[in-house]
Amino acid sequence: MSLSKKYILWFAQEHVEFRQAEFNSLMKLFNIQHIDYINDNKPFWVIEFPDDAVALQYASRSIALRAILKLWSHGKNYETFHKNLNHFIEQNQAHLSSLFTKETSFKITVETYNKHLSQKEKIERIESLDYLPLKGCVDLQLPNVEWWYAEFWGLDPTNVPDKPEDIFFGQWLANGQRHLIKEISLKNRKFIGNTSMDAQLSLLMANQALVKPGDLVFDPFVGTGSLLVSAAKFGGYVLGADIDFMMLHARARPSRITQRVRDKDESVRANLEQYNCSDRYLDVVIADFSNTLWRNDLKFDSIITDPPYGIREATEKIETKHNKTEIKNSANLHYPSTSRYALHHLYQDLLMFASMHLKLGGRLVFWLPFCSLFRNDYTDDIIPQHVSLTLISNSEQILMGRTSRRLLTYEKHVESNHFVYDKVILHPTLTLDFRERYFESDDVSRSEKRMHRAKQREKGRLEALKRGKVITDGRSFKCTMNRQRFKEIEENN
């Protein structure tokens, strides 16, 4: 094992579906050559990078990453782990000598996944490393060097193994960028709406779009600008558009329960100013996406968007009329009427727009909703296709019940000079109205749905019994408690 080659990537076990897509995107963004040894749903991956500088480059952008460590030892059991750690120290004594001087303070952190260790057990793990040639003093606040000892006890909390599946030891190198999630959280944001994108997901989208300083980023369904905030945090110059006049001018009903009316200074620009990104804000315009107003030679580095699904936010476009209203003077305001913007037309327009206005190698990142009684009805054939765009990643986020949505990332690989719709391939499922499928997703009767839910509850009850859980009848328990309460009242009277 050579020094400063293998690293431990410790991921947050949240939005696991998006982890691989973000990792691959950052590898391309920084042109990083790597070899991966573990790339599954486990929170610990072992990766080989050329050097520390490359590892730090990756950590400087990753949202899914908790921390990155230089790998010193990895074993499937305690005996192998300690043997490998001893061997690593012996083989690299010359390189490690500076870490074991009297002047070098240190700290050892013990972490576990899927199992809680008491303080006593943690101390035992540290004491088992007594062969480390430590000479400096312990400093828990600001140590010169920090080591991490980690144990992985499987992914299933209901079936924890008797012994850890993986044991790691390494030198801490850097944390990921998860502090940005709290920094741009919706809880403290100036201007939000009903469908403002979660901070973590918006940052992941910006990473998948390969946003870098100086890029021109566009959101055609900007709403309150959540995706623009994330792109601007990574150095992109942001531009947005939306048909909703009331929302963009902060005249719509407030989304916060405690807020009766919106503040006069609420706007997308105010959000960018809140996070010190106002110098990267270009503008937001009121525009109908179905009737493009952009010059054909306008090119974006990336397009990041979350189109409305027609559930909490309406899908609208300007209604086309044969008898157009004549505006005689500017004093007579005209508010054009709108009609429903079918989702399959919206996605058709979106892919065509991206093929025309993305730079070669630019990326389109957007959400596609999916609704079915059984989620396994999904197939990859449903994903829309375009001859100029290559599908890079497809990650699912389960929302609730039978509804989920997929984050799709496309990359433009060839120029498209003609606005021809037959270049877009849409599955027949996408031509169905999502709103109707959301409320009435199939032809199954209500009684059949109830039977299906009852079977699922019974299956869960049987699995709980296998785990040794005591199942109580909630209704009978409540009735018994009420009888006892009334009996006590009668006795007291």
C-alpha positions in Angstrom: 0.0 0.0 0.0 1.6 3.3 -1.1 1.2 6.5 0.8 -1.3 9.2 -0.2 -2.9 7.1 -2.9 -6.0 5.4 -1.4 -8.7 7.5 0.4 -11.8 6.8 2.4 -14.9 8.7 1.2 -17.3 9.0 4.1 -20.8 9.9 2.8 -23.9 11.1 4.5 -26.5 8.4 4.2 -29.0 10.8 2.7 -30.2 11.0 -0.9 -28.1 7.9 -1.6 -29.6 7.6 -5.2 -27.8 10.8 -6.1 -24.4 10.0 -4.7 -22.9 8.2 -7.8 -24.3 10.8 -10.2 -22.7 13.6 -8.2 -19.4 11.8 -7.9 -19.2 11.0 -11.6 -20.0 14.7 -12.4 -17.3 16.1 -10.2 -14.8 13.6 -11.7 -15.6 15.1 -15.1 -15.7 18.7 -13.8 -12.1 18.5 -12.5 -10.9 15.9 -15.0 -9.9 13.5 -12.2 -8.5 10.1 -12.9 -9.5 7.6 -10.2 -9.9 3.9 -9.3 -12.8 2.9 -7.1 -12.9 -0.2 -5.0 -16.3 0.3 -3.3 -19.1 2.1 -5.1 -22.4 0.9 -3.7 -24.9 2.2 -1.2 -22.5 1.9 1.7 -21.5 5.1 3.4 -17.8 4.3 3.1 -16.0 4.1 -0.3 -12.4 3.4 -0.9 -11.0 5.4 -3.8 -7.6 5.8 -5.4 -6.7 9.4 -6.4 -3.3 10.6 -7.8 -2.5 12.8 -4.7 -3.9 14.9 -1.8 -4.5 18.0 -4.0 -6.9 16.0 -6.2 -8.7 14.6 -3.2 -9.1 18.1 -1.8 -10.4 19.4 -5.1 -13.2 16.8 -5.0 -14.0 17.6 -1.4 -14.2 21.3 -2.2 -17.4 20.7 -4.2 -19.1 17.5 -3.0 -22.4 17.9 -1.1 -22.9 14.2 -0.5 -19.5 13.8 1.2 -19.1 14.1 4.9 -15.3 13.8 5.1 -12.4 12.4 3.1 -9.6 10.5 4.9 -6.2 9.1 3.8 -6.6 5.3 4.1 -4.1 3.6 6.4 -5.9 0.3 7.0 -9.0 -1.5 5.9 -10.1 -5.0 7.1 -13.1 -7.2 7.2 -12.3 -8.3 10.7 -10.3 -7.0 13.7 -7.3 -9.3 13.1 -6.9 -8.4 9.4 -7.4 -4.7 10.2 -4.7 -4.5 12.9 -2.3 -6.6 10.7 -2.8 -4.2 7.8 -2.3 -1.1 10.0 0.9 -2.5 11.5 2.2 -3.3 8.0 1.3 0.2 6.7 3.2 1.9 9.6 6.3 -0.3 9.1 6.4 0.2 5.3 6.0 4.0 5.6 8.0 4.9 8.7 10.1 7.6 6.9 7.0 9.4 5.5 5.1 9.1 8.8 7.8 10.2 11.2 6.7 13.9 11.2 3.3 12.8 12.5 4.7 11.1 15.5 6.9 13.8 17.1 6.5 15.2 20.6 5.5 18.5 19.2 2.6 17.0 17.1 -0.7 17.0 19.0 -3.3 14.4 17.9 -6.9 13.3 18.2 -8.5 9.9 17.4 -12.2 9.9 16.6 -14.3 6.7 16.7 -17.3 6.5 14.4 -19.7 3.7 13.7 -22.6 3.1 11.2 -25.7 1.2 12.2 -24.5 0.5 15.7 -24.1 2.6 18.9 -20.9 2.2 20.9 -20.8 3.3 24.5 -18.0 5.6 25.7 -16.3 2.7 27.3 -16.4 0.7 24.0 -15.0 3.7 22.1 -12.1 3.9 24.5 -11.4 0.2 24.1 -11.2 0.7 20.3 -8.7 3.5 20.8 -6.6 1.5 23.3 -6.5 -1.4 20.8 -4.3 0.9 18.7 -1.6 1.1 21.4 1.1 0.1 18.8 0.8 3.5 17.1 4.1 5.3 17.8 2.3 8.3 19.3 4.6 10.8 21.2 2.7 14.1 21.2 -0.1 15.1 23.5 -3.9 14.7 23.0 -5.7 17.9 21.8 -9.5 17.4 21.2 -10.0 21.0 20.1 -7.3 21.9 17.5 -5.0 18.9 17.0 -2.2 19.0 14.5 -3.3 15.7 13.1 -6.6 13.8 13.4 -7.2 10.1 12.8 -10.5 8.4 12.4 -11.4 4.9 13.3 -14.7 3.7 11.7 -16.7 0.5 11.8 -19.5 -0.4 9.4 -22.2 -2.7 10.8 -24.4 -3.2 7.7 -27.3 -1.2 6.3 -30.2 -3.0 7.9 -31.0 -1.6 11.4 -33.3 -4.6 12.0 -30.6 -7.1 11.3 -27.3 -5.9 12.7 -24.5 -8.5 12.4 -22.5 -9.8 15.4 -19.3 -8.3 14.0 -18.6 -5.3 11.8 -18.5 -5.9 8.1 -15.7 -3.3 7.5 -13.2 -1.6 9.7 -11.3 1.6 8.5 -8.6 3.7 9.9 -7.3 6.9 8.2 -5.9 10.4 8.6 -8.5 13.1 8.2 -7.9 15.3 5.2 -11.0 17.5 4.7 -14.7 17.8 5.1 -17.2 18.0 2.3 -19.4 21.0 1.6 -22.4 20.0 3.6 -22.3 23.2 5.6 -23.8 24.9 2.5 -27.0 23.0 3.1 -27.5 24.9 6.3 -26.1 28.1 4.9 -28.8 28.4 2.2 -31.5 26.6 4.0 -35.1 27.5 3.1 -35.9 28.1 6.8 -34.0 31.4 6.8 -34.4 32.4 3.2 -35.9 35.8 2.4 -38.1 34.7 -0.5 -39.7 31.2 -0.8 -42.8 29.7 -2.4 -44.8 26.5 -2.1 -42.4 24.5 -4.4 -39.0 26.1 -3.6 -36.4 23.4 -4.1 -34.7 21.9 -1.0 -31.2 23.4 -0.5 -29.4 20.0 -0.6 -31.1 18.9 -3.8 -30.5 22.2 -5.5 -26.8 22.0 -4.7 -26.6 18.4 -6.0 -28.3 19.6 -9.2 -25.7 22.4 -9.6 -22.9 19.8 -9.3 -24.5 17.5 -11.8 -24.8 20.5 -14.2 -21.0 21.0 -13.9 -21.5 24.6 -12.8 -18.2 26.4 -12.5 -17.1 30.1 -12.0 -18.0 32.2 -15.0 -20.7 29.8 -16.4 -24.0 31.2 -17.7 -26.8 29.2 -16.0 -30.5 29.4 -17.0 -33.7 28.3 -15.2 -36.8 28.6 -17.5 -39.2 27.9 -14.6 -37.4 29.9 -12.0 -40.1 30.4 -9.3 -38.4 31.8 -6.3 -34.9 31.2 -7.6 -33.7 28.3 -5.4 -31.7 26.7 -8.3 -30.2 30.1 -9.1 -28.9 30.5 -5.6 -27.1 27.1 -5.7 -25.6 27.8 -9.1 -24.4 31.3 -8.0 -22.8 29.8 -4.9 -20.6 27.8 -7.2 -19.7 30.9 -9.3 -22.2 30.8 -12.1 -23.9 33.8 -13.6 -27.6 33.2 -13.3 -30.6 34.1 -15.4 -34.2 33.0 -14.9 -37.7 33.2 -16.5 -41.2 32.3 -15.3 -44.8 32.9 -16.5 -46.1 33.6 -13.0 -46.2 37.4 -12.7 -47.6 37.4 -9.2 -44.8 35.1 -7.9 -41.9 36.9 -9.4 -43.2 40.2 -8.0 -43.8 38.7 -4.6 -47.6 39.4 -4.7 -48.7 35.8 -4.3 -49.9 34.4 -1.0 -47.0 33.8 1.5 -45.9 30.2 2.0 -44.9 30.6 5.6 -47.8 30.0 8.1 -46.6 32.8 10.3 -46.5 35.4 7.5 -49.8 37.2 6.6 -48.4 39.3 3.7 -45.2 39.3 1.8 -42.5 41.9 2.5 -42.1 44.6 -0.2 -38.4 43.7 -0.7 -39.0 40.0 -1.4 -37.6 38.9 -4.7 -35.2 36.5 -6.4 -32.6 39.3 -6.3 -33.1 39.6 -2.5 -32.2 35.9 -2.2 -29.0 36.3 -4.1 -28.1 39.4 -2.0 -28.8 37.4 1.2 -26.0 35.0 0.2 -23.6 37.6 -1.1 -24.1 36.5 -4.7 -25.7 39.6 -6.1 -22.8 40.2 -8.4 -23.7 36.9 -10.2 -27.4 37.8 -10.7 -28.2 38.8 -14.2 -32.0 39.0 -14.2 -35.4 37.2 -14.2 -38.0 37.9 -16.8 -41.7 37.1 -17.1 -41.9 34.8 -20.1 -44.0 32.0 -21.6 -41.7 29.1 -22.2 -43.9 27.7 -25.0 -43.3 30.9 -27.0 -39.5 31.4 -26.8 -38.2 34.9 -26.8 -34.5 34.1 -26.9 -32.2 34.7 -29.8 -31.1 31.5 -31.5 -27.4 32.4 -31.0 -27.8 32.7 -27.2 -25.9 29.8 -25.6 -25.9 28.6 -22.0 -23.4 26.5 -20.2 -26.1 24.7 -18.3 -29.9 24.7 -17.9 -31.2 23.7 -14.4 -34.9 23.6 -13.7 -37.8 22.0 -11.9 -40.9 22.4 -14.1 -44.3 22.6 -12.4 -46.2 19.3 -12.3 -49.7 20.8 -12.1 -50.3 19.7 -8.5 -49.2 22.6 -6.2 -48.2 24.9 -9.0 -50.2 25.2 -12.3 -48.7 24.4 -15.7 -49.6 27.4 -17.8 -48.9 28.9 -21.1 -50.3 31.9 -23.0 -53.4 31.0 -24.8 -53.2 31.4 -28.6 -56.1 33.4 -30.0 -57.0 33.9 -33.7 -58.7 37.3 -32.9 -56.0 39.2 -31.2 -56.9 42.1 -28.9 -55.7 45.4 -30.2 -53.8 47.6 -27.7 -54.5 51.2 -28.6 -52.3 52.8 -26.0 -50.0 51.8 -23.1 -52.5 53.1 -20.5 -54.8 50.1 -21.3 -53.2 47.2 -19.5 -53.7 43.8 -21.2 -53.5 40.6 -19.2 -53.3 37.7 -21.6 -55.4 34.6 -20.8 -53.6 31.4 -20.1 -54.3 27.7 -20.8 -53.0 24.5 -19.5 -49.5 23.5 -20.6 -49.5 19.8 -21.0 -46.5 18.1 -19.4 -45.5 16.1 -22.5 -45.5 19.4 -24.5 -43.5 21.1 -21.8 -40.8 18.4 -21.8 -40.8 18.3 -25.5 -40.2 22.0 -25.6 -37.6 21.8 -22.9 -35.5 19.2 -24.7 -35.7 21.1 -27.9 -34.8 24.4 -26.2 -31.7 22.7 -24.6 -30.6 21.2 -28.0 -30.7 24.7 -29.4 -29.4 26.9 -26.6 -26.9 24.7 -24.8 -23.2 24.9 -25.6 -21.6 21.8 -26.9 -20.9 19.7 -23.8 -23.4 21.7 -21.7 -25.8 20.0 -19.5 -29.6 20.0 -18.9 -30.7 18.9 -15.4 -34.4 18.7 -14.6 -37.0 16.7 -12.7 -39.5 14.2 -14.3 -42.5 13.2 -12.1 -43.8 9.6 -12.2 -47.0 8.3 -10.7 -48.3 4.7 -10.5 -50.0 2.4 -8.1 -46.9 0.3 -8.0 -43.6 2.0 -8.3 -42.0 -1.0 -10.1 -44.2 -0.1 -13.1 -41.4 2.3 -14.1 -39.1 1.4 -17.0 -36.2 3.3 -18.6 -38.2 3.6 -21.8 -40.3 6.3 -20.2 -37.4 8.7 -20.1 -37.6 11.3 -22.9 -34.9 11.2 -25.6 -33.4 13.7 -28.0 -30.9 13.0 -30.8 -28.6 15.8 -29.7 -28.7 15.0 -26.0 -27.1 12.0 -24.1 -28.7 10.8 -20.9 -25.9 11.0 -18.2 -27.7 10.1 -15.0 -31.2 9.1 -13.8 -31.8 9.2 -10.1 -35.1 8.6 -8.2 -36.5 10.5 -5.2 -39.5 8.8 -3.6 -42.0 11.5 -2.6 -45.0 9.8 -1.1 -47.3 6.9 -1.7 -47.2 6.0 -5.4 -45.5 9.2 -6.5 -41.8 9.8 -7.2 -39.7 12.0 -9.4 -36.5 11.4 -11.3 -33.6 13.8 -11.6 -32.4 13.5 -15.2 -29.1 14.9 -16.5 -28.4 15.2 -20.2 -25.3 16.4 -22.0 -25.3 17.9 -25.4 -23.0 16.0 -27.8 -23.9 17.4 -31.2 -25.2 20.8 -32.4 -28.8 21.1 -33.4 -29.6 23.9 -35.9 -33.2 23.2 -36.7 -36.2 23.3 -34.4 -37.7 20.0 -35.4 -39.9 18.1 -32.9 -39.4 14.7 -34.4 -36.0 14.7 -32.8 -37.7 14.3 -29.4 -38.8 10.7 -28.5 -41.6 10.7 -25.9 -43.0 7.5 -24.4 -46.8 7.2 -24.6 -47.0 7.3 -20.7 -45.7 10.9 -20.8 -48.6 12.0 -23.0 -51.0 11.1 -20.1 -52.0 13.9 -17.8 -49.9 13.7 -14.7 -52.5 15.5 -12.5 -55.1 12.9 -13.4 -52.7 10.1 -12.8 -51.7 11.7 -9.4 -55.3 11.6 -8.2 -56.6 8.7 -10.2 -53.4 6.8 -11.2 -55.1 3.7 -12.6 -58.3 1.8 -13.2 -58.1 -0.1 -9.9 -61.2 0.4 -7.8 -61.1 1.9 -4.3 -61.9 -1.5 -2.7 -59.0 -3.1 -4.6 -56.7 -0.3 -3.3 -57.9 -0.9 0.3 -57.2 -4.6 -0.1 -53.7 -3.8 -1.4 -53.1 -1.5 1.6 -54.4 -4.2 4.0 -52.1 -6.8 2.5 -49.2 -4.4 3.0 -50.1 -3.8 6.6 -50.4 -7.5 7.3 -47.0 -8.1 5.6 -45.5 -5.4 7.9 -47.1 -6.9 10.9 -45.7 -10.4 10.2 -42.2 -8.9 9.6 -42.5 -7.1 12.9 -43.4 -10.3 14.7 -40.4 -12.0 13.2 -38.2 -9.3 14.7 -39.8 -10.0 18.1 -41.9 -6.8 18.3 -45.0 -7.0 20.4 -48.0 -5.9 18.3 -50.8 -4.2 20.2 -54.3 -3.3 18.9 -54.4 0.5 19.1 -58.2 0.7 19.2 -58.6 -1.9 22.0 -55.8 -0.3 24.0 -57.5 3.1 23.7 -60.9 1.7 24.8 -59.3 0.0 27.8 -57.6 3.3 28.9 -60.9 5.2 28.6 -62.7 2.6 30.8 -60.0 2.8 33.4 -60.1 6.6 33.4 -63.9 6.7 33.8 -63.7 4.1 36.5 -61.2 6.3 38.4 -63.5 9.3 38.0 -66.5 7.4 39.4 -64.5 6.1 42.4 -63.3 9.6 43.2 -66.8 11.0 43.1 
